[in-house]
């Protein structure tokens, strides 16, 4: 080894910090304070934000059949959407009067940029859409497959639902939708107030009138046009008068024609009543008719931050609502998220305590235990500052990285302490022992730290969702290891110079530890003397490891118990709305009878979320985890009970914090079939379903 290389290995990076204990202490205090401040500012979430930018476009065209919706609405929009850059997947669903198009973009595209692109595409498609479309296509930055983060039930014993709808739409939903991170606020079971005109056809024909005459008269009576202005020599005034009709009593006196010099009023040919816009919409909170305000987050928004903003605003909104209106939070997805993060935080603190206890158990020296006992929490707390700068969150994966790091970060400190203690036992001055021991071990600490970080490099270069999911884990763990290496080269040797005296006892001199070393030496000697047997055991272990890897079930992410179960029920397409309501009420009674169920929210009817009248959705909120079993066991118990309800098929699946799919599915897995011929597609769809139901996967 040359003299230059030898001098490099003798370089002591710890010397300056040992000789400047006050400066070293101030650096560590600054690191500690930065970490504490960053911890208070870091957001809390279940997992890192890895959602695909997703936008849902909804177009309503009342009275149109699914074929008309496909050709007149969905097709022109899809032609424009297909030209957008960064579009990863586009799916559409068409039903009577409703078209829903879901656009999923690549992971690295900003959601706001995707929103601008979608708006431009809708503007370009407007010329190809029907002229009598009541409302233009509406887009929302939301993943339709993601369950609501918060569901609020609005009900009243004295107010009609049409009035509740008006209050919810004007005073509640609009204010909540303005909050940052809220993607969509939808009202299920909406009962918009409206006047219904029920025409008597024989009477109308007797007056030689048609429905078009009635329609034109109603439209003409509701035109709110400018009336003009009075402008005199000294004063001017604007004529302000609203001609629109607002109640059934005003419509009854509307003149639609003249026959035999006598006016024909609307009440002569029709029955006019105050009603609601859509009679085939309903929602229930348990078994109480209500309106459900479902709040969904934007993809990438922090769930807990969004829910906290809503809960802070909700008391102010309630103060402006009538006392007769009952407002109840039915489901809150953040409860289990907060609980899981709290559990991981407790496990992290327990891991740190166990590490320090093990150190004391083997070192049997209080000063020698305090030194790594300070290095471990300081390394982890300092990591929070790097997490804040990297725009990370406190989630299950970053906390898991810190829990794992609690075992890694102590290694460097123990190696430094052991080497310095070796010279201290030789009756050397503590300062000289720290300088000599740290110089000898400095390069080893650097190489050990870098080798541990190098193991995490493949995780940093993983792409797509998996890379995004584990990137925060890898970077958090790498930063904790790097900070621990820095502390082991600075604070640890400085504390050794101040706290390890010449009377420090080596653990090798302790009887108990010496017996443990002798036992290990005997077992190692036996293993070396029986090399063939040792290699055979190693080969069998390797073979069993490979075998277990093949047979162990595999999946992308474990199924979580979030305390929420999402359900979809389907009935024959010919079922009436009243019959569907009766069956859905049966489902609710069955669910509420289960001891693990806390509440059930149900919605029925065609709206922006539900596309057909023969399907309904319900969200089951389970009781606290300590009062019930796992959600999968609850689902297994509920499925046969729901299957016993005649004329209805129900599907249950637990709500997950990580939702990558953008389509609502009654099951955990989806298959997509594509074909140019609809008849061929129908044929093979039926074959595939029949084979799945029979348990045979191969299709000839």
C-alpha atoms as one frame of an Amber mdcrd trajectory, in Angstrom:
protein
   0.000   0.000   0.000   1.439   3.375  -0.986   1.973   6.168   1.506  -0.757
   8.260  -0.144  -3.306   5.456   0.184  -2.239   4.777   3.762  -2.726   8.440
   4.675  -6.238   8.333   3.195  -7.203   5.432   5.444  -5.670   7.259   8.443
  -7.836  10.318   7.758 -10.018  11.029  10.781 -13.318  12.761   9.829 -14.308
  12.821  13.510 -11.290  14.760  14.804 -12.750  18.240  14.278 -16.025  17.293
  16.006 -14.251  15.678  18.956 -12.108  18.761  19.502 -15.121  21.123  19.105
 -17.731  19.610  21.449 -19.833  22.790  21.737 -20.103  23.247  17.981 -20.940
  19.564  17.587 -23.642  19.807  20.229 -25.155  22.872  18.542 -25.293  21.051
  15.192 -27.138  18.168  16.812 -29.546  20.516  18.608 -30.286  22.201  15.270
 -30.894  18.801  13.673 -33.208  17.854  16.527 -35.213  21.085  16.355 -35.522
  20.895  12.572 -36.837  17.346  12.848 -39.359  18.226  15.578 -40.655  21.219
  13.596 -40.901  19.168  10.398 -42.784  16.409  12.232 -45.459  18.887  13.280
 -45.813  20.126   9.690 -45.813  16.763   7.927 -49.226  15.601   6.678 -50.587
  12.239   7.794 -51.945   9.665   5.350 -52.385   5.932   5.029 -50.013   5.452
   2.099 -47.865   7.599  -0.222 -49.895   9.411  -2.860 -49.672   7.237  -5.972
 -53.054   7.883  -7.580 -53.296   8.195 -11.328 -54.631  11.597 -12.465 -58.258
  10.735 -13.191 -61.135  12.865 -14.481 -64.766  11.809 -14.852 -66.970  13.455
 -17.500 -70.744  13.152 -16.987 -73.380  14.144 -19.550 -77.122  13.919 -18.838
 -79.650  13.799 -21.710 -83.052  12.914 -20.201 -85.226  10.637 -22.305 -82.437
   9.348 -24.553 -81.876   5.611 -24.946 -78.438   4.034 -24.363 -77.899   3.767
 -28.146 -78.653   7.461 -28.615 -76.317   8.360 -25.743 -73.559   6.307 -27.354
 -73.862   7.806 -30.832 -74.895  11.387 -30.038 -72.934  12.067 -26.817 -70.199
   9.562 -26.019 -68.789   9.056 -29.531 -68.164  12.777 -30.301 -66.588  13.284
 -26.890 -64.377  10.211 -27.173 -63.068  11.376 -30.554 -61.859  14.592 -28.952
 -60.578  12.958 -25.769 -58.600  10.409 -27.774 -56.365  13.184 -29.115 -55.245
  14.358 -25.676 -51.562  13.824 -24.814 -50.806  11.737 -21.736 -54.099   9.814
 -21.825 -53.469   6.327 -20.439 -56.946   4.806 -20.438 -60.445   5.868 -21.455
 -63.602   3.980 -20.481 -67.249   4.901 -20.952 -70.634   3.767 -19.719 -73.948
   4.612 -21.342 -77.440   4.179 -19.944 -80.840   5.747 -20.414 -80.220   9.486
 -20.236 -76.664   9.334 -18.862 -73.162   9.091 -20.330 -70.122   8.692 -18.077
 -66.594   8.814 -19.496 -63.618   8.150 -17.221 -60.216   9.434 -18.307 -57.057
   8.127 -16.658 -53.767   9.869 -17.430 -50.144   8.850 -17.006 -48.742   9.069
 -13.509 -46.315  11.947 -14.124 -48.959  14.295 -15.595 -50.183  17.058 -13.303
 -53.908  16.873 -12.595 -54.428  20.591 -13.278 -52.839  20.248 -16.719 -55.077
  17.252 -17.437 -58.088  19.348 -16.387 -57.230  22.093 -18.866 -56.809  19.529
 -21.637 -60.193  17.954 -20.875 -61.918  21.351 -20.861 -60.412  22.185 -24.262
 -61.573  18.837 -25.663 -65.131  19.390 -24.374 -65.196  22.851 -25.990 -64.086
  21.322 -29.286 -66.828  18.676 -29.110 -69.668  21.113 -28.351 -70.463  21.623
 -32.052 -71.050  17.869 -32.453 -73.372  17.490 -29.450 -77.198  17.805 -29.629
 -78.503  21.389 -29.576 -81.196  20.598 -27.000 -78.765  19.216 -24.458 -80.030
  20.654 -21.126 -76.545  20.965 -19.626 -73.065  20.762 -21.161 -70.790  17.875
 -20.144 -69.599  18.247 -16.560 -66.152  17.028 -15.509 -64.850  16.312 -12.016
 -61.328  15.581 -10.816 -62.242  12.348  -9.084 -61.718   8.605  -9.408 -65.197
   7.026  -9.602 -63.860   3.747  -8.187 -62.655   5.493  -5.040 -65.110   5.382
  -2.141 -66.212   8.688  -0.566 -63.868   9.947   2.133 -66.836  11.399   4.009
 -70.570  10.718   3.782 -73.007  13.123   5.420 -76.703  12.269   5.831 -79.258
  15.093   5.760 -82.783  14.352   6.974 -85.703  16.110   8.618 -88.919  15.023
  10.313 -90.807  18.195   9.374 -89.232  19.414   6.108 -89.855  17.749   2.709
 -86.816  16.277   0.965 -87.192  18.793  -1.872 -86.519  21.611   0.603 -83.654
  19.648   2.162 -82.200  19.224  -1.329 -82.310  22.977  -1.928 -80.487  23.649
   1.349 -77.911  20.937   0.719 -77.195  22.161  -2.805 -76.979  25.883  -2.090
 -75.568  26.076   1.440 -73.620  22.871   2.009 -72.340  21.217  -1.171 -71.068
  24.368  -2.870 -69.084  25.521   0.150 -67.503  22.101   0.692 -66.627  21.795
  -3.010 -64.546  24.976  -2.743 -62.149  23.423  -0.226 -58.717  22.428  -1.434
 -58.405  18.725  -2.193 -62.150  18.109  -2.649 -62.745  16.514  -6.040 -66.513
  16.025  -6.107 -69.450  16.663  -3.809 -72.420  14.658  -5.048 -75.904  14.446
  -3.582 -77.443  10.975  -3.713 -81.204  10.664  -3.593 -81.540  14.257  -4.764
 -85.078  15.620  -4.761 -84.838  18.886  -6.686 -88.119  20.855  -6.397 -90.111
  21.032  -9.636 -93.657  21.507 -10.951 -95.071  18.440 -12.708 -97.699  18.891
 -15.448 -99.735  15.700 -15.956-101.618  16.202 -19.232-105.074  14.697 -19.815
-104.752  13.509 -23.430-108.506  13.084 -24.283-109.271  16.580 -22.988-106.288
  18.001 -24.837-107.447  16.367 -28.062-110.966  17.693 -27.563-109.559  21.234
 -27.664-107.626  20.277 -30.826-104.314  20.850 -29.043-101.083  18.838 -28.886
 -98.290  18.353 -26.366 -96.175  20.706 -28.447 -98.729  23.489 -27.840 -98.531
  22.891 -24.085 -94.739  22.832 -24.183 -94.508  26.085 -26.185 -96.902  27.847
 -23.814 -94.898  26.772 -20.751 -91.593  27.781 -22.340 -92.961  31.164 -23.430
 -94.267  31.859 -19.924 -90.867  31.217 -18.365 -88.720  33.397 -20.571 -86.996
  36.022 -18.450 -86.123  38.761 -20.949 -85.055  42.385 -20.454 -88.093  44.688
 -20.187 -86.475  47.994 -21.069 -85.866  51.290 -19.339 -87.670  54.607 -18.639
 -85.438  57.571 -19.368 -86.868  61.033 -18.576 -85.364  64.505 -18.399 -84.610
  64.188 -14.672 -84.718  60.471 -13.760 -84.302  57.058 -15.317 -85.534  53.671
 -14.118 -84.991  50.095 -15.227 -88.050  47.892 -15.568 -87.415  44.791 -13.496
 -89.974  42.012 -13.499 -89.433  38.244 -13.475 -92.035  36.437 -15.560 -90.948
  32.957 -14.521 -93.532  30.773 -12.801 -92.457  29.149  -9.543 -95.377  27.122
  -8.165 -98.206  24.892  -9.330-100.821  27.555  -8.496 -99.158  29.980 -10.928
 -99.114  27.389 -13.698-102.816  26.563 -13.338-103.907  29.958 -14.687-101.511
  29.820 -17.639-103.410  30.370 -20.928-102.251  27.984 -23.629-104.782  28.776
 -26.360-108.169  30.367 -27.188-111.155  28.367 -28.323-114.537  29.995 -29.180
-113.200  33.330 -27.930-112.543  31.769 -24.522-109.151  31.092 -22.961-108.013
  27.498 -22.430-106.029  27.347 -19.226-103.446  24.746 -18.390-105.571  23.501
 -15.510-108.348  22.680 -18.032-106.225  20.057 -19.780-103.759  18.940 -17.098
-103.255  18.250 -13.434-100.497  20.477 -12.024 -98.766  19.576  -8.767 -95.719
  20.702  -6.805 -93.342  17.754  -6.925 -89.687  16.914  -7.585 -87.594  16.798
 -10.724 -86.854  13.051 -10.649 -89.147  10.683  -8.806 -86.801   7.744  -9.367
 -84.055   8.852  -7.021 -83.862   7.908  -3.373 -81.350   7.438  -0.576 -81.455
   6.080   2.950 -79.430   6.424   6.100 -80.020   3.032   7.661 -83.821   2.894
   7.196 -84.499   6.636   7.183 -85.120   8.431   3.889 -82.551  11.184   3.493
 -80.101  12.903   1.205 -76.531  11.597   1.143 -73.759  14.115   0.558 -70.839
  12.024  -0.733 -67.499  13.822  -0.704 -64.657  12.468  -2.814 -61.104  13.712
  -2.864 -59.020  14.704  -5.842 -56.470  12.078  -6.928 -53.260  12.815  -5.021
 -54.927  14.859  -2.270 -54.196  13.969   1.344 -57.279  12.291   2.818 -56.794
  13.410   6.414 -56.073  17.027   5.495 -59.200  17.202   3.319 -61.442  15.653
   5.995 -60.012  17.965   8.662 -60.846  20.995   6.505 -64.402  19.739   6.008
 -64.917  19.078   9.723 -63.631  22.550  10.588 -66.097  24.103   8.127 -69.075
  21.909   8.994 -70.058  23.648  12.295 -70.149  26.998  10.492 -72.394  25.545
   7.786 -74.686  23.895  10.334 -75.166  27.226  12.104 -76.752  28.593   8.932
 -79.128  25.639   8.473 -82.605  25.270  10.024 -82.758  23.548  13.389 -85.198
  21.004  11.949 -82.491  19.668   9.625 -80.512  16.747  11.050 -76.883  16.520
   9.878 -75.047  13.271  10.622 -71.638  11.989   9.526 -72.249   8.385   8.478
 -68.827   7.291   7.255 -65.377   8.738   7.784 -62.492   6.970   6.075 -59.882
   8.772   8.168 -60.787   7.007  11.409 -59.018   3.776  10.464 -56.201   5.695
   8.774 -55.499   7.645  11.958 -55.711   4.458  14.010 -53.298   2.553  11.776
 -50.781   5.414  11.736 -51.078   5.708  15.526 -50.378   1.980  15.890 -47.282
   2.214  13.694 -46.085   5.227  15.691 -46.445   3.184  18.880 -44.523   0.309
  17.278 -41.761   2.747  16.321 -41.430   4.026  19.885 -41.484   0.454  21.173
 -38.748  -0.524  18.709 -36.537   2.341  19.889 -37.081   1.341  23.524 -36.252
  -2.302  22.786 -33.083  -1.310  20.920 -31.858   0.726  23.880 -32.758  -2.090
  26.305 -30.825  -4.642  24.276 -27.835  -2.307  24.159 -27.867  -1.931  27.937
 -28.339  -5.690  28.384 -25.111  -6.420  26.520 -23.008  -3.371  27.407 -24.014
  -3.247  31.093 -22.661   0.288  31.187 -24.927   3.317  31.558 -22.686   5.891
  29.777 -22.049   3.424  26.957 -25.810   2.887  26.670 -26.684   6.589  26.680
 -24.443   7.324  23.687 -26.229   5.027  21.166 -29.475   5.727  23.032 -29.117
   9.350  21.900 -27.981   8.465  18.378 -31.038   6.329  17.570 -33.847   8.859
  18.237 -31.758  11.740  16.912 -31.220   9.921  13.602 -34.938   9.211  13.258
 -36.033  12.713  14.287 -33.565  14.299  11.869 -35.090  12.202   9.093 -38.386
  14.083   9.473 -36.666  17.245   8.252 -35.584  15.498   5.035 -39.098  14.053
   4.639 -40.576  17.549   4.845 -38.161  18.897   2.233 -39.015  15.977  -0.060
 -42.778  16.655   0.339 -43.406  13.260   1.945 -46.072  12.374   4.488 -46.235
  10.398   7.700 -47.765   7.179   6.450 -47.528   3.478   7.106 -44.615   2.966
   4.696 -42.456   5.871   5.889 -43.088   4.898   9.518 -42.215   1.307   8.637
 -38.957   2.590   7.128 -38.165   4.417  10.377 -39.029   1.307  12.404 -36.606
  -0.761  10.315 -34.035   2.038  10.549 -34.127   1.903  14.350 -32.170  -1.361
  14.094 -29.795  -0.082  11.408 -28.892   3.300  12.860 -27.608   1.828  16.125
 -25.025  -0.394  14.425 -22.640   2.412  13.476 -22.722   3.923  16.947 -22.021
   0.572  18.636 -19.066  -0.126  16.320 -17.554   3.272  17.156 -18.173   2.862
  20.900 -16.681  -0.634  20.951 -13.503   0.477  19.192 -13.044   3.547  21.396
 -13.791   1.524  24.548 -11.034  -0.897  23.534  -8.431   1.866  23.806 -10.064
   3.302  26.927  -9.616  -0.082  28.651  -5.898   0.189  27.964  -5.839   3.098
  30.469  -5.505   5.689  27.727  -6.797   9.229  28.113 -10.508   9.370  27.021
  -9.774  12.112  24.484  -6.835  10.216  23.003  -8.886   6.997  22.990 -11.682
   8.761  21.098  -9.281  10.265  18.545  -7.434   7.019  17.953 -10.511   4.794
  17.936 -12.522   7.050  15.599  -9.567   7.417  13.224  -9.229   3.670  12.971
 -12.946   3.026  12.412 -13.930   6.140  10.393 -13.492   4.660   6.911 -15.298
   1.498   8.011 -18.335   3.541   9.134 -18.427   5.385   5.801 -18.230   2.186
   3.763 -20.825   0.465   5.974 -23.264   3.362   5.601 -22.852   3.587   1.837
 -23.252  -0.163   1.395 -26.560  -0.103   3.286 -27.799   2.802   1.156 -26.706
   1.012  -2.037 -29.095  -1.839  -1.249 -32.000   0.622  -1.579 -30.974   1.999
  -4.981 -33.113  -0.485  -7.016 -36.219   0.710  -5.179 -35.468   4.294  -6.186
 -35.435   3.428  -9.894 -38.614   1.370  -9.976 -41.234   2.879 -12.255 -44.961
   3.460 -12.366 -47.132   2.847  -9.306 -44.805   0.398  -7.567 -41.937   2.866
  -7.801 -44.073   5.713  -6.493 -45.365   3.525  -3.683 -41.956   2.416  -2.384
 -39.948   5.527  -3.213 -40.860   7.269   0.032 -39.984   4.090   1.928 -36.572
   3.778   0.260 -35.622   7.455   0.552 -36.756   7.682   4.185 -34.737   4.615
   5.130 -31.687   5.815   3.167 -31.776   9.264   4.786 -32.068   7.740   8.261
 -29.016   5.551   7.576 -27.000   8.500   6.214 -27.887  10.664   9.222 -26.934
   7.831  11.582 -23.581   7.536   9.803 -23.025  11.266  10.210 -23.938  11.116
  13.907 -21.641   8.121  14.436 -18.742  10.116  13.002 -19.495  13.299  14.950
 -21.634  13.125  18.082 -20.823   9.547  19.099 -17.003   9.908  19.340 -17.398
  13.337  20.971 -19.654  11.833  23.664 -17.233   8.931  24.093 -14.428  11.420
  24.782 -16.573  13.022  27.495 -18.422  10.052  29.007 -16.239   6.923  28.637
 -13.638   6.896  31.398 -10.692   4.640  31.971 -12.740   2.527  34.364 -15.143
   1.414  31.642 -15.569  -2.316  31.852 -15.488  -4.418  28.771 -18.325  -6.764
  28.229 -15.825  -9.461  27.332 -14.793  -9.625  31.008 -18.305 -10.454  32.184
 -18.919 -14.029  33.105 -22.348 -14.325  31.484 -21.229 -12.847  28.217 -18.077
 -14.966  28.218 -20.207 -18.097  28.593 -22.254 -17.008  25.604 -19.072 -16.530
  23.567 -17.782 -19.959  24.625 -21.095 -21.558  23.624 -20.910 -19.916  20.218
 -17.299 -21.056  19.798 -18.259 -24.652  20.593 -21.177 -24.622  18.140 -18.999
 -23.056  15.445 -16.318 -25.707  15.998 -18.927 -28.482  15.644 -20.261 -26.962
  12.417 -16.764 -26.713  10.917 -16.076 -30.323  11.823 -19.278 -31.506  10.068
 -19.073 -29.574   6.840 -21.032 -32.064   4.698 -23.960 -32.026   7.103 -23.864
 -28.200   7.249 -23.876 -27.883   3.459 -26.743 -30.389   3.230 -28.830 -28.363
   5.677 -28.024 -25.196   3.719 -29.091 -26.838   0.430 -32.341 -28.130   1.961
 -33.053 -24.672   3.375 -32.490 -23.104  -0.054 -34.758 -25.660  -1.730 -37.509
 -25.115   0.833 -37.191 -21.363   0.388 -37.672 -21.672  -3.376 -40.571 -24.085
  -2.879 -42.301 -21.785  -0.418 -41.820 -18.844  -2.789 -43.619 -20.786  -5.531
 -46.594 -21.821  -3.394 -47.094 -18.748  -1.207 -50.023 -16.622  -2.533 -48.913
 -13.466  -4.293 -50.560 -10.094  -4.727 -49.824  -6.442  -5.255 -50.982  -5.191
  -1.861 -52.559  -6.891   1.175 -56.304  -6.482   1.604 -56.893  -3.834   4.258
 -59.552  -3.651   6.904 -60.596   0.002   6.659 -63.880  -0.490   8.506 -65.883
   0.171   5.325 -67.486  -2.299   2.920 -68.732  -1.218  -0.482 -71.710  -3.045
  -1.965 -73.522  -3.194  -5.300 -76.856  -4.904  -5.861 -78.247  -5.839  -9.263
 -81.758  -6.885 -10.299 -83.240  -7.848 -13.694 -83.336  -4.943 -16.141 -87.159
  -5.045 -16.255 -87.629  -4.398 -12.538 -89.699  -1.388 -11.502 -88.378   1.363
  -9.267 -90.852   0.518  -6.481 -89.820  -3.147  -6.513 -86.151  -2.148  -6.440
 -86.838   0.049  -3.422 -88.505  -2.836  -1.603 -85.580  -5.193  -2.258 -83.056
  -2.579  -1.236 -84.961  -2.075   2.034 -84.685  -5.825   2.603 -80.905  -5.612
   2.111 -80.643  -2.774   4.639 -82.611  -4.703   7.276 -80.412  -7.757   6.733
 -77.197  -5.742   7.067 -78.284  -3.841  10.175 -79.146  -7.130  11.883 -75.474
  -8.131  11.787 -73.649  -7.375  15.075 -70.593  -5.975  13.278 -72.487  -3.343
  11.238 -72.750   0.199  12.619 -74.602   1.963   9.792 -75.634   1.546   6.154
 -76.036   4.288   3.546 -77.885   3.396   0.351 -78.579   5.214  -2.929 -80.853
   4.183  -5.782 -81.581   5.735  -9.169 -79.727   7.019 -12.226 -77.311   9.817
 -11.332 -73.694  10.654 -11.916 -72.537   7.555  -9.985 -75.243   4.977 -10.638
 -75.997   4.392 -14.316 -79.083   2.131 -14.324 -82.309   1.793 -12.354 -81.799
  -1.923 -11.716 -78.621  -1.341  -9.698 -78.036   0.316  -6.352 -75.064   1.091
  -4.174 -74.616   0.869  -0.452 -71.767   1.624   1.916 -71.479  -0.361   5.142
 -69.720   1.226   8.098 -68.454  -1.368  10.571 -68.072  -0.964  14.315 -64.733
  -0.386  16.012 -62.127  -3.074  15.365 -62.176  -4.185  19.000 -65.910  -4.958
  18.779 -65.857  -7.157  15.686 -63.832  -9.578  13.606 -61.930  -8.884  10.397
 -63.923  -7.305   7.560 -63.286 -10.331   5.301 -64.981 -12.574   7.859 -67.884
 -10.131   8.053 -68.234 -10.223   4.264 -68.122 -14.028   4.266 -70.954 -14.046
   6.819 -73.092 -11.492   4.969 -72.813 -12.942   1.467 -75.075 -16.003   1.990
 -77.647 -13.838   3.793 -77.811 -11.389   0.881 -77.844 -14.213  -1.655 -81.043
 -15.494  -0.027 -82.913 -12.347  -1.141 -84.826 -13.384  -4.243 -84.490 -11.452
  -7.484 -81.352  -9.623  -6.414 -77.618 -10.264  -6.704 -75.403  -8.454  -4.203
 -71.636  -8.044  -4.247 -69.454  -6.920  -1.351 -65.815  -5.883  -1.156 -63.786
  -3.989   1.454 -62.876  -0.385   0.707 -59.124   0.040   0.218 -56.881   3.038
   0.802 -55.006   2.290  -2.432 -57.313   2.410  -5.483 -55.584   2.073  -8.850
 -58.557   1.037 -11.000 -60.896   3.714 -12.352 -63.992   1.566 -12.806 -66.457
   0.557 -10.151 -66.622  -3.200  -9.928 -68.729  -5.539  -7.812 -65.656  -7.724
  -7.291 -61.907  -7.414  -6.679 -60.892  -8.510 -10.190 -62.058  -7.295 -13.592
 -61.650  -8.677 -17.099 -62.038  -6.468 -20.171 -63.224  -8.027 -23.436 -62.929
  -6.095 -26.697 -64.246  -6.907 -30.153 -65.218  -5.079 -33.341 -68.447  -7.069
 -33.626 -70.985  -6.613 -30.814 -72.562 -10.027 -31.475 -69.170 -11.724 -31.234
 -68.453  -9.818 -28.033 -71.784 -10.901 -26.533 -71.135 -14.534 -27.475 -67.694
 -14.733 -25.900 -68.765 -12.763 -22.838 -71.414 -15.376 -22.136 -68.911 -18.206
 -22.687 -66.408 -16.607 -20.318 -69.012 -16.084 -17.591 -70.291 -19.657 -17.941
 -66.774 -21.086 -17.619 -65.977 -18.937 -14.600 -69.175 -19.999 -12.906 -68.442
 -23.667 -13.617 -64.894 -23.377 -12.280 -63.275 -24.224 -15.651 -60.758 -21.610
 -16.731 -59.753 -22.980 -20.135 -61.975 -21.822 -23.015 -61.847 -23.832 -26.220
